[in-house]
Amino acid sequence: MTAHARVTGPNVRTTFRQAVTAHGVPASTLTDNGMVFTTRLAGGRNALHAQPGQPATPVGLQALLDRFCDVYNHHRPHRSLPHRATPAAVYAASPKALHVRVVNAITGELLRELTIDPTRAYQPQVNPDKTEPPNP
């Protein structure tokens, strides 16, 4: 999470790329003006608004965001997670998918593309005219 005086396309692209480098490619993303991204449609109030010492600059806001993310992800137990775990603990314990491209080394032709499911002992073959089958 990064603070900016004005959010622009290049800011979003850079931040997204940094997140992918740090955490891997997400299975999906939300990209809209929902409450998870902006509170402008809800009167401008969110969890950060309740914090003491409201920042007046992007640098101050970044410090507040960093503290919030640390507490939220690493220290605060979550009722929705097993054993009231933290998001960081659940993420660390989860198997990670691996995206693979098999390419002919001479021609550069893409022979197969798949996401390896580490919970399976084998990876199913896919009909090239169809999309990857869902994991059972």
Chimera marker file (.cmm) of the C-alpha trace (Angstrom):
<marker_set name="trace">
<marker id="1" x="0.000" y="0.000" z="0.000" r="1" g="1" b="0" radius="0.5"/>
<marker id="2" x="1.510" y="3.307" z="-1.011" r="1" g="1" b="0" radius="0.5"/>
<marker id="3" x="0.505" y="6.910" z="-0.450" r="1" g="1" b="0" radius="0.5"/>
<marker id="4" x="0.468" y="9.456" z="-3.268" r="1" g="1" b="0" radius="0.5"/>
<marker id="5" x="-0.578" y="13.091" z="-3.455" r="1" g="1" b="0" radius="0.5"/>
<marker id="6" x="-2.465" y="12.140" z="-6.632" r="1" g="1" b="0" radius="0.5"/>
<marker id="7" x="-3.036" y="8.588" z="-7.867" r="1" g="1" b="0" radius="0.5"/>
<marker id="8" x="-2.080" y="8.170" z="-11.530" r="1" g="1" b="0" radius="0.5"/>
<marker id="9" x="-1.859" y="5.245" z="-13.945" r="1" g="1" b="0" radius="0.5"/>
<marker id="10" x="1.943" y="5.101" z="-13.674" r="1" g="1" b="0" radius="0.5"/>
<marker id="11" x="1.664" y="5.096" z="-9.830" r="1" g="1" b="0" radius="0.5"/>
<marker id="12" x="-0.730" y="2.156" z="-9.999" r="1" g="1" b="0" radius="0.5"/>
<marker id="13" x="1.430" y="0.241" z="-12.496" r="1" g="1" b="0" radius="0.5"/>
<marker id="14" x="4.603" y="0.745" z="-10.446" r="1" g="1" b="0" radius="0.5"/>
<marker id="15" x="2.913" y="-0.216" z="-7.180" r="1" g="1" b="0" radius="0.5"/>
<marker id="16" x="1.312" y="-3.306" z="-8.745" r="1" g="1" b="0" radius="0.5"/>
<marker id="17" x="4.650" y="-4.436" z="-10.175" r="1" g="1" b="0" radius="0.5"/>
<marker id="18" x="6.318" y="-3.965" z="-6.777" r="1" g="1" b="0" radius="0.5"/>
<marker id="19" x="3.605" y="-6.064" z="-5.138" r="1" g="1" b="0" radius="0.5"/>
<marker id="20" x="4.016" y="-8.838" z="-7.727" r="1" g="1" b="0" radius="0.5"/>
<marker id="21" x="7.787" y="-8.825" z="-7.200" r="1" g="1" b="0" radius="0.5"/>
<marker id="22" x="7.347" y="-9.046" z="-3.423" r="1" g="1" b="0" radius="0.5"/>
<marker id="23" x="4.424" y="-11.503" z="-3.249" r="1" g="1" b="0" radius="0.5"/>
<marker id="24" x="3.940" y="-13.173" z="-6.646" r="1" g="1" b="0" radius="0.5"/>
<marker id="25" x="1.207" y="-12.801" z="-9.247" r="1" g="1" b="0" radius="0.5"/>
<marker id="26" x="-2.265" y="-12.725" z="-7.664" r="1" g="1" b="0" radius="0.5"/>
<marker id="27" x="-4.953" y="-15.169" z="-8.756" r="1" g="1" b="0" radius="0.5"/>
<marker id="28" x="-7.251" y="-12.181" z="-9.264" r="1" g="1" b="0" radius="0.5"/>
<marker id="29" x="-7.459" y="-8.464" z="-8.571" r="1" g="1" b="0" radius="0.5"/>
<marker id="30" x="-10.185" y="-5.952" z="-7.802" r="1" g="1" b="0" radius="0.5"/>
<marker id="31" x="-9.971" y="-2.807" z="-9.884" r="1" g="1" b="0" radius="0.5"/>
<marker id="32" x="-12.865" y="-0.458" z="-9.371" r="1" g="1" b="0" radius="0.5"/>
<marker id="33" x="-14.058" y="2.352" z="-7.148" r="1" g="1" b="0" radius="0.5"/>
<marker id="34" x="-15.360" y="-0.012" z="-4.488" r="1" g="1" b="0" radius="0.5"/>
<marker id="35" x="-15.036" y="0.738" z="-0.778" r="1" g="1" b="0" radius="0.5"/>
<marker id="36" x="-11.879" y="-1.374" z="-0.681" r="1" g="1" b="0" radius="0.5"/>
<marker id="37" x="-10.189" y="1.320" z="-2.810" r="1" g="1" b="0" radius="0.5"/>
<marker id="38" x="-11.870" y="4.602" z="-1.985" r="1" g="1" b="0" radius="0.5"/>
<marker id="39" x="-14.198" y="5.996" z="0.639" r="1" g="1" b="0" radius="0.5"/>
<marker id="40" x="-15.193" y="9.080" z="-1.350" r="1" g="1" b="0" radius="0.5"/>
<marker id="41" x="-18.696" y="7.623" z="-1.902" r="1" g="1" b="0" radius="0.5"/>
<marker id="42" x="-19.067" y="6.878" z="1.825" r="1" g="1" b="0" radius="0.5"/>
<marker id="43" x="-18.200" y="10.247" z="3.267" r="1" g="1" b="0" radius="0.5"/>
<marker id="44" x="-14.430" y="9.755" z="3.263" r="1" g="1" b="0" radius="0.5"/>
<marker id="45" x="-14.189" y="7.734" z="6.487" r="1" g="1" b="0" radius="0.5"/>
<marker id="46" x="-12.234" y="4.496" z="6.869" r="1" g="1" b="0" radius="0.5"/>
<marker id="47" x="-10.176" y="2.560" z="9.468" r="1" g="1" b="0" radius="0.5"/>
<marker id="48" x="-7.253" y="4.955" z="9.064" r="1" g="1" b="0" radius="0.5"/>
<marker id="49" x="-9.443" y="7.961" z="9.894" r="1" g="1" b="0" radius="0.5"/>
<marker id="50" x="-9.851" y="6.669" z="13.471" r="1" g="1" b="0" radius="0.5"/>
<marker id="51" x="-6.106" y="6.686" z="14.099" r="1" g="1" b="0" radius="0.5"/>
<marker id="52" x="-4.641" y="9.470" z="16.261" r="1" g="1" b="0" radius="0.5"/>
<marker id="53" x="-2.247" y="11.957" z="14.684" r="1" g="1" b="0" radius="0.5"/>
<marker id="54" x="-3.749" y="12.215" z="11.233" r="1" g="1" b="0" radius="0.5"/>
<marker id="55" x="-1.029" y="12.878" z="8.631" r="1" g="1" b="0" radius="0.5"/>
<marker id="56" x="-0.874" y="16.101" z="6.636" r="1" g="1" b="0" radius="0.5"/>
<marker id="57" x="1.544" y="14.892" z="3.945" r="1" g="1" b="0" radius="0.5"/>
<marker id="58" x="1.958" y="11.812" z="1.720" r="1" g="1" b="0" radius="0.5"/>
<marker id="59" x="5.083" y="10.911" z="3.751" r="1" g="1" b="0" radius="0.5"/>
<marker id="60" x="3.065" y="10.998" z="6.986" r="1" g="1" b="0" radius="0.5"/>
<marker id="61" x="0.254" y="9.013" z="5.343" r="1" g="1" b="0" radius="0.5"/>
<marker id="62" x="2.770" y="6.411" z="4.178" r="1" g="1" b="0" radius="0.5"/>
<marker id="63" x="4.019" y="5.962" z="7.753" r="1" g="1" b="0" radius="0.5"/>
<marker id="64" x="0.420" y="5.475" z="8.940" r="1" g="1" b="0" radius="0.5"/>
<marker id="65" x="-0.264" y="2.978" z="6.132" r="1" g="1" b="0" radius="0.5"/>
<marker id="66" x="2.884" y="1.030" z="6.978" r="1" g="1" b="0" radius="0.5"/>
<marker id="67" x="1.884" y="0.762" z="10.661" r="1" g="1" b="0" radius="0.5"/>
<marker id="68" x="-1.682" y="-0.224" z="9.730" r="1" g="1" b="0" radius="0.5"/>
<marker id="69" x="-0.520" y="-2.944" z="7.280" r="1" g="1" b="0" radius="0.5"/>
<marker id="70" x="1.909" y="-4.381" z="9.815" r="1" g="1" b="0" radius="0.5"/>
<marker id="71" x="-0.728" y="-4.638" z="12.550" r="1" g="1" b="0" radius="0.5"/>
<marker id="72" x="-3.471" y="-5.863" z="10.186" r="1" g="1" b="0" radius="0.5"/>
<marker id="73" x="-1.359" y="-8.529" z="8.467" r="1" g="1" b="0" radius="0.5"/>
<marker id="74" x="1.036" y="-9.696" z="11.201" r="1" g="1" b="0" radius="0.5"/>
<marker id="75" x="-0.429" y="-8.990" z="14.650" r="1" g="1" b="0" radius="0.5"/>
<marker id="76" x="-4.224" y="-8.678" z="14.643" r="1" g="1" b="0" radius="0.5"/>
<marker id="77" x="-6.075" y="-12.022" z="14.891" r="1" g="1" b="0" radius="0.5"/>
<marker id="78" x="-8.861" y="-12.323" z="12.294" r="1" g="1" b="0" radius="0.5"/>
<marker id="79" x="-12.147" y="-13.956" z="13.235" r="1" g="1" b="0" radius="0.5"/>
<marker id="80" x="-12.734" y="-15.080" z="9.649" r="1" g="1" b="0" radius="0.5"/>
<marker id="81" x="-9.490" y="-17.095" z="9.466" r="1" g="1" b="0" radius="0.5"/>
<marker id="82" x="-8.902" y="-20.556" z="10.980" r="1" g="1" b="0" radius="0.5"/>
<marker id="83" x="-7.711" y="-20.391" z="14.580" r="1" g="1" b="0" radius="0.5"/>
<marker id="84" x="-8.023" y="-16.576" z="14.434" r="1" g="1" b="0" radius="0.5"/>
<marker id="85" x="-4.763" y="-16.498" z="12.494" r="1" g="1" b="0" radius="0.5"/>
<marker id="86" x="-3.253" y="-13.449" z="10.875" r="1" g="1" b="0" radius="0.5"/>
<marker id="87" x="-3.360" y="-13.018" z="7.081" r="1" g="1" b="0" radius="0.5"/>
<marker id="88" x="0.447" y="-13.307" z="6.936" r="1" g="1" b="0" radius="0.5"/>
<marker id="89" x="0.384" y="-16.661" z="8.752" r="1" g="1" b="0" radius="0.5"/>
<marker id="90" x="-2.311" y="-18.055" z="6.445" r="1" g="1" b="0" radius="0.5"/>
<marker id="91" x="-0.495" y="-16.785" z="3.349" r="1" g="1" b="0" radius="0.5"/>
<marker id="92" x="2.834" y="-18.273" z="4.447" r="1" g="1" b="0" radius="0.5"/>
<marker id="93" x="1.231" y="-21.668" z="5.119" r="1" g="1" b="0" radius="0.5"/>
<marker id="94" x="-0.630" y="-21.804" z="1.781" r="1" g="1" b="0" radius="0.5"/>
<marker id="95" x="0.833" y="-23.732" z="-1.158" r="1" g="1" b="0" radius="0.5"/>
<marker id="96" x="1.857" y="-21.442" z="-4.008" r="1" g="1" b="0" radius="0.5"/>
<marker id="97" x="0.848" y="-22.072" z="-7.601" r="1" g="1" b="0" radius="0.5"/>
<marker id="98" x="3.564" y="-21.960" z="-10.243" r="1" g="1" b="0" radius="0.5"/>
<marker id="99" x="2.913" y="-20.673" z="-13.735" r="1" g="1" b="0" radius="0.5"/>
<marker id="100" x="4.906" y="-22.583" z="-16.347" r="1" g="1" b="0" radius="0.5"/>
<marker id="101" x="5.475" y="-22.067" z="-20.070" r="1" g="1" b="0" radius="0.5"/>
<marker id="102" x="7.072" y="-24.889" z="-22.072" r="1" g="1" b="0" radius="0.5"/>
<marker id="103" x="8.754" y="-23.471" z="-25.165" r="1" g="1" b="0" radius="0.5"/>
<marker id="104" x="10.607" y="-25.134" z="-28.046" r="1" g="1" b="0" radius="0.5"/>
<marker id="105" x="14.180" y="-23.914" z="-27.543" r="1" g="1" b="0" radius="0.5"/>
<marker id="106" x="14.864" y="-23.796" z="-31.303" r="1" g="1" b="0" radius="0.5"/>
<marker id="107" x="11.667" y="-22.331" z="-32.740" r="1" g="1" b="0" radius="0.5"/>
<marker id="108" x="10.352" y="-20.443" z="-29.726" r="1" g="1" b="0" radius="0.5"/>
<marker id="109" x="6.955" y="-22.116" z="-30.249" r="1" g="1" b="0" radius="0.5"/>
<marker id="110" x="4.841" y="-22.291" z="-27.094" r="1" g="1" b="0" radius="0.5"/>
<marker id="111" x="4.216" y="-25.990" z="-26.506" r="1" g="1" b="0" radius="0.5"/>
<marker id="112" x="2.237" y="-25.818" z="-23.266" r="1" g="1" b="0" radius="0.5"/>
<marker id="113" x="1.237" y="-23.277" z="-20.655" r="1" g="1" b="0" radius="0.5"/>
<marker id="114" x="-0.171" y="-24.231" z="-17.290" r="1" g="1" b="0" radius="0.5"/>
<marker id="115" x="-0.360" y="-23.381" z="-13.645" r="1" g="1" b="0" radius="0.5"/>
<marker id="116" x="1.070" y="-26.156" z="-11.516" r="1" g="1" b="0" radius="0.5"/>
<marker id="117" x="-1.125" y="-27.059" z="-8.580" r="1" g="1" b="0" radius="0.5"/>
<marker id="118" x="1.215" y="-28.174" z="-5.759" r="1" g="1" b="0" radius="0.5"/>
<marker id="119" x="-1.628" y="-30.094" z="-4.081" r="1" g="1" b="0" radius="0.5"/>
<marker id="120" x="-1.862" y="-32.524" z="-7.042" r="1" g="1" b="0" radius="0.5"/>
<marker id="121" x="0.468" y="-35.450" z="-7.724" r="1" g="1" b="0" radius="0.5"/>
<marker id="122" x="0.047" y="-34.885" z="-11.493" r="1" g="1" b="0" radius="0.5"/>
<marker id="123" x="-0.987" y="-32.034" z="-13.764" r="1" g="1" b="0" radius="0.5"/>
<marker id="124" x="-3.870" y="-32.822" z="-16.138" r="1" g="1" b="0" radius="0.5"/>
<marker id="125" x="-3.431" y="-32.652" z="-19.906" r="1" g="1" b="0" radius="0.5"/>
<marker id="126" x="-5.470" y="-29.967" z="-21.611" r="1" g="1" b="0" radius="0.5"/>
<marker id="127" x="-7.093" y="-30.055" z="-25.014" r="1" g="1" b="0" radius="0.5"/>
<marker id="128" x="-5.371" y="-27.165" z="-26.870" r="1" g="1" b="0" radius="0.5"/>
<marker id="129" x="-8.784" y="-25.947" z="-28.102" r="1" g="1" b="0" radius="0.5"/>
<marker id="130" x="-10.119" y="-25.636" z="-24.546" r="1" g="1" b="0" radius="0.5"/>
<marker id="131" x="-9.087" y="-23.686" z="-21.493" r="1" g="1" b="0" radius="0.5"/>
<marker id="132" x="-7.300" y="-25.201" z="-18.515" r="1" g="1" b="0" radius="0.5"/>
<marker id="133" x="-9.740" y="-27.435" z="-16.568" r="1" g="1" b="0" radius="0.5"/>
<marker id="134" x="-10.657" y="-26.372" z="-13.051" r="1" g="1" b="0" radius="0.5"/>
<marker id="135" x="-8.896" y="-28.195" z="-10.227" r="1" g="1" b="0" radius="0.5"/>
<marker id="136" x="-11.264" y="-30.655" z="-8.499" r="1" g="1" b="0" radius="0.5"/>
<link id1="1" id2="2" r="1" g="1" b="0" radius="0.2"/>
<link id1="2" id2="3" r="1" g="1" b="0" radius="0.2"/>
<link id1="3" id2="4" r="1" g="1" b="0" radius="0.2"/>
<link id1="4" id2="5" r="1" g="1" b="0" radius="0.2"/>
<link id1="5" id2="6" r="1" g="1" b="0" radius="0.2"/>
<link id1="6" id2="7" r="1" g="1" b="0" radius="0.2"/>
<link id1="7" id2="8" r="1" g="1" b="0" radius="0.2"/>
<link id1="8" id2="9" r="1" g="1" b="0" radius="0.2"/>
<link id1="9" id2="10" r="1" g="1" b="0" radius="0.2"/>
<link id1="10" id2="11" r="1" g="1" b="0" radius="0.2"/>
<link id1="11" id2="12" r="1" g="1" b="0" radius="0.2"/>
<link id1="12" id2="13" r="1" g="1" b="0" radius="0.2"/>
<link id1="13" id2="14" r="1" g="1" b="0" radius="0.2"/>
<link id1="14" id2="15" r="1" g="1" b="0" radius="0.2"/>
<link id1="15" id2="16" r="1" g="1" b="0" radius="0.2"/>
<link id1="16" id2="17" r="1" g="1" b="0" radius="0.2"/>
<link id1="17" id2="18" r="1" g="1" b="0" radius="0.2"/>
<link id1="18" id2="19" r="1" g="1" b="0" radius="0.2"/>
<link id1="19" id2="20" r="1" g="1" b="0" radius="0.2"/>
<link id1="20" id2="21" r="1" g="1" b="0" radius="0.2"/>
<link id1="21" id2="22" r="1" g="1" b="0" radius="0.2"/>
<link id1="22" id2="23" r="1" g="1" b="0" radius="0.2"/>
<link id1="23" id2="24" r="1" g="1" b="0" radius="0.2"/>
<link id1="24" id2="25" r="1" g="1" b="0" radius="0.2"/>
<link id1="25" id2="26" r="1" g="1" b="0" radius="0.2"/>
<link id1="26" id2="27" r="1" g="1" b="0" radius="0.2"/>
<link id1="27" id2="28" r="1" g="1" b="0" radius="0.2"/>
<link id1="28" id2="29" r="1" g="1" b="0" radius="0.2"/>
<link id1="29" id2="30" r="1" g="1" b="0" radius="0.2"/>
<link id1="30" id2="31" r="1" g="1" b="0" radius="0.2"/>
<link id1="31" id2="32" r="1" g="1" b="0" radius="0.2"/>
<link id1="32" id2="33" r="1" g="1" b="0" radius="0.2"/>
<link id1="33" id2="34" r="1" g="1" b="0" radius="0.2"/>
<link id1="34" id2="35" r="1" g="1" b="0" radius="0.2"/>
<link id1="35" id2="36" r="1" g="1" b="0" radius="0.2"/>
<link id1="36" id2="37" r="1" g="1" b="0" radius="0.2"/>
<link id1="37" id2="38" r="1" g="1" b="0" radius="0.2"/>
<link id1="38" id2="39" r="1" g="1" b="0" radius="0.2"/>
<link id1="39" id2="40" r="1" g="1" b="0" radius="0.2"/>
<link id1="40" id2="41" r="1" g="1" b="0" radius="0.2"/>
<link id1="41" id2="42" r="1" g="1" b="0" radius="0.2"/>
<link id1="42" id2="43" r="1" g="1" b="0" radius="0.2"/>
<link id1="43" id2="44" r="1" g="1" b="0" radius="0.2"/>
<link id1="44" id2="45" r="1" g="1" b="0" radius="0.2"/>
<link id1="45" id2="46" r="1" g="1" b="0" radius="0.2"/>
<link id1="46" id2="47" r="1" g="1" b="0" radius="0.2"/>
<link id1="47" id2="48" r="1" g="1" b="0" radius="0.2"/>
<link id1="48" id2="49" r="1" g="1" b="0" radius="0.2"/>
<link id1="49" id2="50" r="1" g="1" b="0" radius="0.2"/>
<link id1="50" id2="51" r="1" g="1" b="0" radius="0.2"/>
<link id1="51" id2="52" r="1" g="1" b="0" radius="0.2"/>
<link id1="52" id2="53" r="1" g="1" b="0" radius="0.2"/>
<link id1="53" id2="54" r="1" g="1" b="0" radius="0.2"/>
<link id1="54" id2="55" r="1" g="1" b="0" radius="0.2"/>
<link id1="55" id2="56" r="1" g="1" b="0" radius="0.2"/>
<link id1="56" id2="57" r="1" g="1" b="0" radius="0.2"/>
<link id1="57" id2="58" r="1" g="1" b="0" radius="0.2"/>
<link id1="58" id2="59" r="1" g="1" b="0" radius="0.2"/>
<link id1="59" id2="60" r="1" g="1" b="0" radius="0.2"/>
<link id1="60" id2="61" r="1" g="1" b="0" radius="0.2"/>
<link id1="61" id2="62" r="1" g="1" b="0" radius="0.2"/>
<link id1="62" id2="63" r="1" g="1" b="0" radius="0.2"/>
<link id1="63" id2="64" r="1" g="1" b="0" radius="0.2"/>
<link id1="64" id2="65" r="1" g="1" b="0" radius="0.2"/>
<link id1="65" id2="66" r="1" g="1" b="0" radius="0.2"/>
<link id1="66" id2="67" r="1" g="1" b="0" radius="0.2"/>
<link id1="67" id2="68" r="1" g="1" b="0" radius="0.2"/>
<link id1="68" id2="69" r="1" g="1" b="0" radius="0.2"/>
<link id1="69" id2="70" r="1" g="1" b="0" radius="0.2"/>
<link id1="70" id2="71" r="1" g="1" b="0" radius="0.2"/>
<link id1="71" id2="72" r="1" g="1" b="0" radius="0.2"/>
<link id1="72" id2="73" r="1" g="1" b="0" radius="0.2"/>
<link id1="73" id2="74" r="1" g="1" b="0" radius="0.2"/>
<link id1="74" id2="75" r="1" g="1" b="0" radius="0.2"/>
<link id1="75" id2="76" r="1" g="1" b="0" radius="0.2"/>
<link id1="76" id2="77" r="1" g="1" b="0" radius="0.2"/>
<link id1="77" id2="78" r="1" g="1" b="0" radius="0.2"/>
<link id1="78" id2="79" r="1" g="1" b="0" radius="0.2"/>
<link id1="79" id2="80" r="1" g="1" b="0" radius="0.2"/>
<link id1="80" id2="81" r="1" g="1" b="0" radius="0.2"/>
<link id1="81" id2="82" r="1" g="1" b="0" radius="0.2"/>
<link id1="82" id2="83" r="1" g="1" b="0" radius="0.2"/>
<link id1="83" id2="84" r="1" g="1" b="0" radius="0.2"/>
<link id1="84" id2="85" r="1" g="1" b="0" radius="0.2"/>
<link id1="85" id2="86" r="1" g="1" b="0" radius="0.2"/>
<link id1="86" id2="87" r="1" g="1" b="0" radius="0.2"/>
<link id1="87" id2="88" r="1" g="1" b="0" radius="0.2"/>
<link id1="88" id2="89" r="1" g="1" b="0" radius="0.2"/>
<link id1="89" id2="90" r="1" g="1" b="0" radius="0.2"/>
<link id1="90" id2="91" r="1" g="1" b="0" radius="0.2"/>
<link id1="91" id2="92" r="1" g="1" b="0" radius="0.2"/>
<link id1="92" id2="93" r="1" g="1" b="0" radius="0.2"/>
<link id1="93" id2="94" r="1" g="1" b="0" radius="0.2"/>
<link id1="94" id2="95" r="1" g="1" b="0" radius="0.2"/>
<link id1="95" id2="96" r="1" g="1" b="0" radius="0.2"/>
<link id1="96" id2="97" r="1" g="1" b="0" radius="0.2"/>
<link id1="97" id2="98" r="1" g="1" b="0" radius="0.2"/>
<link id1="98" id2="99" r="1" g="1" b="0" radius="0.2"/>
<link id1="99" id2="100" r="1" g="1" b="0" radius="0.2"/>
<link id1="100" id2="101" r="1" g="1" b="0" radius="0.2"/>
<link id1="101" id2="102" r="1" g="1" b="0" radius="0.2"/>
<link id1="102" id2="103" r="1" g="1" b="0" radius="0.2"/>
<link id1="103" id2="104" r="1" g="1" b="0" radius="0.2"/>
<link id1="104" id2="105" r="1" g="1" b="0" radius="0.2"/>
<link id1="105" id2="106" r="1" g="1" b="0" radius="0.2"/>
<link id1="106" id2="107" r="1" g="1" b="0" radius="0.2"/>
<link id1="107" id2="108" r="1" g="1" b="0" radius="0.2"/>
<link id1="108" id2="109" r="1" g="1" b="0" radius="0.2"/>
<link id1="109" id2="110" r="1" g="1" b="0" radius="0.2"/>
<link id1="110" id2="111" r="1" g="1" b="0" radius="0.2"/>
<link id1="111" id2="112" r="1" g="1" b="0" radius="0.2"/>
<link id1="112" id2="113" r="1" g="1" b="0" radius="0.2"/>
<link id1="113" id2="114" r="1" g="1" b="0" radius="0.2"/>
<link id1="114" id2="115" r="1" g="1" b="0" radius="0.2"/>
<link id1="115" id2="116" r="1" g="1" b="0" radius="0.2"/>
<link id1="116" id2="117" r="1" g="1" b="0" radius="0.2"/>
<link id1="117" id2="118" r="1" g="1" b="0" radius="0.2"/>
<link id1="118" id2="119" r="1" g="1" b="0" radius="0.2"/>
<link id1="119" id2="120" r="1" g="1" b="0" radius="0.2"/>
<link id1="120" id2="121" r="1" g="1" b="0" radius="0.2"/>
<link id1="121" id2="122" r="1" g="1" b="0" radius="0.2"/>
<link id1="122" id2="123" r="1" g="1" b="0" radius="0.2"/>
<link id1="123" id2="124" r="1" g="1" b="0" radius="0.2"/>
<link id1="124" id2="125" r="1" g="1" b="0" radius="0.2"/>
<link id1="125" id2="126" r="1" g="1" b="0" radius="0.2"/>
<link id1="126" id2="127" r="1" g="1" b="0" radius="0.2"/>
<link id1="127" id2="128" r="1" g="1" b="0" radius="0.2"/>
<link id1="128" id2="129" r="1" g="1" b="0" radius="0.2"/>
<link id1="129" id2="130" r="1" g="1" b="0" radius="0.2"/>
<link id1="130" id2="131" r="1" g="1" b="0" radius="0.2"/>
<link id1="131" id2="132" r="1" g="1" b="0" radius="0.2"/>
<link id1="132" id2="133" r="1" g="1" b="0" radius="0.2"/>
<link id1="133" id2="134" r="1" g="1" b="0" radius="0.2"/>
<link id1="134" id2="135" r="1" g="1" b="0" radius="0.2"/>
<link id1="135" id2="136" r="1" g="1" b="0" radius="0.2"/>
</marker_set>
